[in-house]
Amino acid sequence: MKEQIGKYIKRYADFNKSELDKFYSKLQLQQLGEKEFVIKEGQVCNYNYFIIKGLVRSFYIDKDGNEKISFFALENWWFTSMESYAMQIPSLYSIQTIESTTVLKISKTDLDNLFESIPKFERLFRLIAQNMLIAIQRKTDIYQQMKSKERYEHFRNHFPDFFQRVPQYMIASYLEITPEYLSSLRKNTSEIIS
């Protein structure tokens, strides 16, 4: 696990062994079962999470009682309920596993202390947060300009791992289309391929 997260963070900055050891000492391993909540709407998120193995989704319930999925995350991705984590306020979103998931988590307090003692870590997490923001903005900008079928094709082509592992009704929620329409698109696509 250290090797996996170490390889990930070295893509962003050069850390020596003592810096990495200090970082590793702050990480906590957590095993989560399928459909287990990492955080529920209304709770304060105190951790930033790195996925070793597994898959999670973030969602909220709209005024009509429908689930709206805001993101998925899988191996080698960081995730958190950003506003809740940063502002230490109740989360507007729930984060739940889709399959059995293993994460490494670091508390806000430990990470803030790490930022002060080793400033390179602040740069690392700024870049991670920047990449998250770019992904969210890209999804919003691209998907607003696309028709439903184009959103489906874009998602299928650019995120095949999610497409294979995420239940169809969740993909439909993420793409803001009905499960029935998604089923029809999948059927038409498989007929074209065969």
C-alpha positions in Angstrom: 0.0 0.0 0.0 2.8 2.4 0.8 4.3 1.6 -2.6 1.0 2.3 -4.3 0.4 5.7 -2.7 4.2 6.6 -2.8 4.2 6.0 -6.5 1.2 8.2 -6.9 2.5 11.2 -4.9 5.9 11.1 -6.5 4.2 12.0 -9.8 3.6 15.4 -8.3 6.8 16.2 -6.3 10.0 14.7 -5.1 9.9 13.5 -1.5 12.8 12.0 0.5 12.4 8.9 2.7 11.9 10.8 5.9 9.3 13.0 4.4 7.4 10.0 3.0 7.8 8.1 6.3 6.2 11.1 8.2 3.3 11.1 5.7 2.9 7.3 5.9 2.7 7.5 9.7 -0.3 9.8 9.5 -2.3 7.5 7.2 -4.9 5.1 8.6 -6.1 2.0 6.7 -9.9 1.5 6.5 -11.7 -1.5 5.0 -15.3 -0.8 3.9 -17.9 -3.3 2.7 -20.1 -3.0 -0.3 -22.7 -0.2 -0.1 -21.1 1.1 3.2 -21.2 4.9 3.8 -17.9 6.7 4.1 -19.8 9.8 5.1 -23.6 10.6 5.3 -25.2 13.9 4.3 -25.3 16.1 7.5 -22.0 14.7 8.9 -18.8 16.7 9.0 -16.1 15.2 6.8 -12.8 15.1 8.7 -10.7 13.0 6.3 -9.2 13.0 2.8 -9.3 9.5 1.3 -7.1 7.6 -1.1 -8.5 4.5 -2.7 -6.2 1.5 -2.7 -8.8 -0.9 -4.1 -12.5 -0.4 -4.8 -15.0 2.2 -6.0 -17.1 4.9 -4.4 -19.8 7.4 -5.4 -20.9 10.8 -4.1 -24.5 11.7 -4.2 -27.3 13.9 -2.8 -31.1 13.6 -2.7 -32.8 16.3 -4.7 -36.1 18.1 -3.7 -38.1 15.4 -5.4 -36.4 12.6 -3.5 -34.2 11.4 -6.4 -30.6 10.4 -6.1 -28.2 12.6 -8.0 -24.7 11.3 -8.4 -22.0 13.9 -8.5 -18.9 11.8 -8.9 -17.3 8.3 -8.9 -13.8 7.5 -7.7 -11.7 4.3 -8.0 -8.2 3.0 -7.4 -5.5 5.7 -7.1 -8.0 8.5 -6.7 -8.3 10.9 -3.8 -11.8 11.9 -2.7 -13.5 13.8 0.1 -16.6 15.9 0.7 -14.6 19.0 -0.2 -16.7 21.8 1.2 -17.4 19.9 4.5 -13.7 18.9 4.8 -12.3 22.4 4.1 -14.9 24.4 6.1 -15.7 21.8 8.7 -19.4 22.1 8.1 -22.1 19.3 7.6 -21.7 17.7 4.2 -24.4 18.2 1.6 -23.4 14.9 0.0 -23.2 11.3 1.0 -20.2 9.2 -0.1 -20.8 5.4 -0.3 -18.9 2.4 -1.6 -20.2 0.6 -4.7 -18.0 -2.4 -4.0 -15.8 -3.5 -1.1 -13.2 -0.8 -0.8 -9.9 -0.3 0.9 -8.8 3.3 1.6 -6.0 5.1 3.3 -7.3 8.2 5.0 -5.6 11.2 6.6 -7.3 13.6 9.0 -7.6 17.3 8.3 -5.6 18.0 11.5 -2.7 15.7 10.5 -2.7 17.0 6.9 -2.7 20.7 8.1 0.2 19.9 10.4 2.0 18.1 7.5 1.5 21.2 5.3 3.3 23.3 8.0 6.2 21.0 8.6 6.7 19.9 4.9 5.4 22.5 2.5 5.8 20.2 -0.5 2.7 18.3 0.8 0.7 21.5 0.5 1.7 21.8 -3.1 0.9 18.1 -3.7 -2.6 18.5 -2.3 -3.2 21.8 -4.1 -2.4 20.0 -7.4 -4.7 17.1 -6.4 -7.5 19.6 -5.6 -6.9 21.5 -8.8 -7.2 18.3 -10.8 -10.5 17.4 -9.0 -11.8 20.9 -9.8 -10.8 20.6 -13.5 -12.5 17.2 -13.8 -15.7 18.6 -12.2 -15.7 21.7 -14.4 -14.9 19.7 -17.5 -17.8 17.3 -16.7 -20.2 20.3 -16.2 -19.1 22.2 -19.3 -18.9 19.2 -21.6 -22.1 17.6 -20.5 -24.2 20.8 -20.6 -23.3 21.1 -24.3 -24.0 17.4 -25.2 -27.2 15.6 -25.9 -28.0 12.5 -23.8 -26.6 10.1 -26.3 -23.4 12.1 -26.6 -22.9 12.1 -22.8 -23.4 8.3 -22.8 -20.8 7.8 -25.6 -18.3 10.2 -24.0 -18.6 8.4 -20.6 -18.4 5.0 -22.2 -15.3 5.9 -24.2 -13.4 8.0 -21.6 -14.2 6.0 -18.5 -14.4 2.3 -19.4 -13.5 1.2 -15.9 -16.5 2.9 -14.4 -18.7 1.7 -17.2 -17.9 -1.9 -16.5 -18.1 -1.7 -12.7 -20.9 0.8 -11.9 -24.5 -0.3 -11.9 -26.5 1.0 -14.8 -29.0 3.0 -12.8 -26.1 4.9 -11.1 -24.5 5.7 -14.5 -27.9 7.0 -15.6 -28.1 9.3 -12.6 -24.6 10.6 -13.2 -25.4 11.2 -16.9 -28.8 12.8 -16.0 -30.8 10.4 -18.1 -33.3 7.7 -17.3 -32.2 4.1 -16.7 -34.6 3.1 -19.5 -33.0 5.4 -22.0 -29.5 4.2 -20.9 -30.6 0.6 -21.4 -31.8 1.5 -24.9 -28.5 3.2 -25.7 -26.5 0.2 -24.5 -28.7 -2.1 -26.5 -28.3 -0.1 -29.7 -24.5 0.2 -29.1 -24.1 -3.6 -28.7 -26.2 -4.2 -31.8 -23.9 -1.9 -33.8 -20.8 -3.6 -32.4 -22.0 -7.2 -33.2 
